[in-house]
Amino acid sequence: MDLKDQRGVETDVYQPAEDSELLAESACDHLGKRTRDRPDTTVLEVGTGSGYVASRVADETNARVIASDLNPHAVGQARREGVEAVRADLVSPFADGAFDAVLFNPPYLPTDPDNEWDDWMEYALSGGEDGRAVIDPFLASVGRVLDPDGVVYLLVSSLTGVDEVVEHAGEAGFSAVAIADESFPFETLTVLTLLQ
């Protein structure tokens, strides 16, 4: 779904779509196995939007899930859905080594700066010119809040260049493995696990 398609939606909060479903399904499958042995698992979902992914993971695993979003409307909607949510820019307010897993469905649609709108949906969708304007700072900072044995679940699109994201993850000290993908007429979505 491109920005033009999303513009028909009257909301300030990104609502669940195919990408949300793929990330939720992948994270639940993998974290469910992990949390059986570690019932004290703590998970952060960055950029929670509606809170759908955080809610699914909390419901389907034994993990405590905290969600964050820069958008105050998203934080409000997630809280109304019963999600423990805080307003934050990526991982900035969280303590070092606080999370066993971090989930992120970032804004990834490549967008010409001359065609961007200054609103909350733009923040939820636009990944800048190359689609990685939010992914790259996330990769540079997420390792700080991750437990040494922790894992990142990152959704990426073929529109942003999966190989480029894997390369940037490597530069940030992570090894990346694709654990799920789904193809659509306009893109292929991939969930990567990142380990330090």
C-alpha positions as CSV (number, residue, x, y, z in Angstrom):
1,M,0.0,0.0,0.0
2,D,1.5,3.3,-1.0
3,L,1.1,6.7,0.5
4,K,-1.6,7.7,-2.0
5,D,-3.7,4.6,-1.0
6,Q,-3.2,5.4,2.8
7,R,-4.4,9.0,2.2
8,G,-8.0,7.8,1.8
9,V,-7.9,6.6,5.5
10,E,-9.2,9.3,7.9
11,T,-7.0,8.7,10.9
12,D,-3.9,10.0,12.7
13,V,-2.8,6.4,13.6
14,Y,-1.5,3.7,11.3
15,Q,-4.0,0.8,11.4
16,P,-3.0,-2.9,11.0
17,A,-2.3,-4.0,7.4
18,E,-0.4,-6.9,5.8
19,D,2.9,-5.7,7.2
20,S,1.5,-5.6,10.8
21,E,0.1,-9.1,10.4
22,L,3.3,-10.6,9.1
23,L,5.4,-9.0,11.9
24,A,2.9,-10.1,14.6
25,E,2.7,-13.7,13.3
26,S,6.5,-14.0,13.0
27,A,7.1,-12.6,16.4
28,C,4.4,-14.6,18.1
29,D,5.8,-17.9,16.5
30,H,9.3,-17.2,17.6
31,L,8.7,-15.5,20.9
32,G,6.2,-18.2,21.9
33,K,9.0,-20.7,21.8
34,R,11.4,-18.4,23.6
35,T,9.0,-17.4,26.4
36,R,8.2,-21.0,27.4
37,D,11.6,-21.2,28.9
38,R,11.8,-17.6,30.0
39,P,8.5,-16.4,31.5
40,D,10.0,-13.1,32.5
41,T,10.7,-12.0,28.9
42,T,10.2,-8.3,28.3
43,V,9.5,-7.1,24.8
44,L,9.4,-3.6,23.3
45,E,7.4,-2.7,20.2
46,V,8.7,0.5,18.6
47,G,6.3,2.5,16.5
48,T,3.3,0.6,17.7
49,G,0.6,2.6,15.8
50,S,-2.7,1.1,16.8
51,G,-1.1,-1.4,19.2
52,Y,-2.1,-4.4,17.1
53,V,1.3,-6.1,17.1
54,A,2.0,-5.4,20.8
55,S,-1.4,-6.7,21.8
56,R,-1.0,-9.9,19.7
57,V,2.4,-10.6,21.2
58,A,1.1,-10.0,24.8
59,D,-1.9,-12.2,24.2
60,E,-0.1,-15.1,22.5
61,T,3.1,-15.3,24.5
62,N,4.1,-15.1,28.2
63,A,6.0,-11.9,27.5
64,R,5.4,-8.5,29.1
65,V,5.1,-6.1,26.2
66,I,5.7,-2.4,26.3
67,A,4.9,-0.3,23.2
68,S,6.1,3.1,22.1
69,D,5.3,5.6,19.4
70,L,6.3,9.2,18.6
71,N,2.7,9.9,17.7
72,P,0.6,10.8,20.8
73,H,-2.6,9.7,19.0
74,A,-1.1,6.2,18.5
75,V,-0.1,6.0,22.1
76,G,-3.7,6.9,23.1
77,Q,-5.2,4.3,20.8
78,A,-2.8,1.6,21.9
79,R,-3.6,2.4,25.6
80,R,-7.4,2.2,24.8
81,E,-6.7,-1.3,23.4
82,G,-5.1,-2.3,26.7
83,V,-1.5,-2.0,25.6
84,E,1.1,-0.6,28.0
85,A,2.3,2.3,25.8
86,V,4.6,5.3,26.1
87,R,5.4,8.2,23.8
88,A,9.0,7.9,22.7
89,D,11.3,8.6,19.7
90,L,12.6,5.1,18.8
91,V,14.4,3.7,21.9
92,S,15.7,6.9,23.4
93,P,14.0,6.8,26.9
94,F,14.6,3.1,27.7
95,A,17.3,1.7,29.9
96,D,20.3,-0.2,28.7
97,G,19.8,-3.9,28.2
98,A,16.1,-3.6,29.3
99,F,14.5,-5.8,26.6
100,D,14.8,-9.4,25.5
101,A,13.2,-8.6,22.2
102,V,12.4,-5.5,20.2
103,L,9.9,-5.4,17.4
104,F,9.7,-2.7,14.7
105,N,7.5,-2.2,11.6
106,P,9.2,1.0,10.6
107,P,8.0,3.7,8.1
108,Y,9.6,2.3,5.0
109,L,7.9,3.7,1.9
110,P,10.4,5.7,-0.2
111,T,9.1,9.2,-0.5
112,D,10.2,12.2,-2.5
113,P,10.7,15.0,0.0
114,D,8.8,17.4,-2.3
115,N,5.7,15.2,-2.0
116,E,5.7,14.6,1.8
117,W,2.9,15.9,4.0
118,D,3.6,17.1,7.5
119,D,1.1,15.0,9.4
120,W,1.1,11.9,11.6
121,M,0.3,9.5,8.8
122,E,3.4,10.7,7.0
123,Y,5.5,9.9,10.0
124,A,3.9,6.4,10.1
125,L,4.5,5.7,6.4
126,S,7.4,7.7,4.9
127,G,10.9,6.3,5.1
128,G,12.5,9.2,3.3
129,E,14.0,9.1,-0.2
130,D,15.5,5.6,0.2
131,G,13.0,4.2,2.6
132,R,15.6,3.8,5.4
133,A,15.5,7.3,7.0
134,V,14.0,5.8,10.2
135,I,15.5,2.2,9.9
136,D,19.1,3.4,9.9
137,P,18.9,5.4,13.2
138,F,16.9,2.5,14.7
139,L,19.7,0.1,13.8
140,A,22.3,2.4,15.3
141,S,20.5,2.7,18.6
142,V,18.5,-0.5,19.3
143,G,21.5,-2.5,20.5
144,R,21.8,-0.3,23.6
145,V,18.4,-1.4,25.0
146,L,18.7,-5.0,24.0
147,D,19.7,-7.7,26.4
148,P,23.0,-9.4,25.2
149,D,21.0,-12.5,24.3
150,G,18.2,-10.5,22.9
151,V,16.7,-10.4,19.4
152,V,15.2,-7.8,17.1
153,Y,12.3,-8.5,14.8
154,L,12.5,-6.0,12.0
155,L,10.0,-5.8,9.1
156,V,11.5,-4.5,5.9
157,S,10.2,-4.1,2.3
158,S,11.7,-4.8,-1.0
159,L,11.0,-1.1,-1.7
160,T,13.7,-0.2,0.9
161,G,16.3,-2.7,-0.2
162,V,16.5,-5.7,2.1
163,D,20.2,-6.3,1.2
164,E,21.0,-2.7,2.2
165,V,19.1,-3.1,5.5
166,V,21.1,-6.3,6.2
167,E,24.3,-4.5,5.4
168,H,23.5,-1.6,7.7
169,A,22.5,-4.0,10.4
170,G,25.9,-5.7,10.0
171,E,27.6,-2.3,10.4
172,A,25.6,-1.8,13.6
173,G,27.0,-5.2,14.9
174,F,24.0,-7.5,14.1
175,S,23.8,-10.7,12.1
176,A,20.5,-10.8,10.2
177,V,18.4,-13.8,9.2
178,A,15.1,-13.7,7.2
179,I,12.5,-15.7,9.0
180,A,9.4,-14.8,7.0
181,D,8.4,-13.1,3.8
182,E,5.3,-12.4,1.8
183,S,5.0,-11.2,-1.7
184,F,2.4,-8.7,-3.0
185,P,2.1,-7.2,-6.5
186,F,3.9,-4.0,-5.4
187,E,6.5,-5.3,-2.9
188,T,7.8,-8.2,-0.9
189,L,7.7,-7.9,2.9
190,T,10.4,-9.7,5.0
191,V,10.8,-10.1,8.7
192,L,14.5,-10.2,9.8
193,T,15.8,-11.4,13.1
194,L,18.8,-9.4,14.3
195,L,21.2,-10.9,16.8
196,Q,24.3,-9.1,18.3
